[in-house]
């Protein structure tokens, strides 16, 4: 069995990364995380270390522009020749050149039912809107903000008394399951990212 090689980019605690690493520890899982990258000294890098996976950091603050940061990130990623790049809580917009270089082999997880509540505060915005359900999505990355084609998504209820933390945690449970499933389907050839990307382009 050919195993799909995956690079994961994070900014935060990396709990979704950890879930993917746990899944990939099963020899029957058809994907393997080959490297973890971050735009800062993210807590989640500890998960890479725990699993013996190489990691790198390209600190955004050290570069004069988003483009220069992105070019360095791209260079670091390229060293590993990943089949797939997963943005798992990377809280930075990638420059277009980087997105274009990896399209359609770059996906993102988002804590809302896109196209509802895109952007950096999907959970907070859903709470502020007073909706009774929100969701989790896995999408193909394009050059918009959380605007790429949806690969998988599921509704998540909002409960009375929820705050951003409790709701985000409920969403992340679903996000992890969706992410693990999407990566598995890509690896098995059941989900064709090139076709999803071409289909979205045809309907623009
Ligand atoms: C996830 O909800 C992701 O969709 C969002 O940030 C969160 C990352 O959580 N962009 P973690 O770092 O995996 O715990």
Boltz pocket constraint, residues with backbone or C-beta under 6 A from the ligand:
constraints:
  - pocket:
      binder: B
      contacts: [[A, 10], [A, 11], [A, 12], [A, 13], [A, 14], [A, 15], [A, 16], [A, 17], [A, 44], [A, 88], [A, 89], [A, 90], [A, 109], [A, 110], [A, 111], [A, 168], [A, 172], [A, 175]]
      max_distance: 6.0
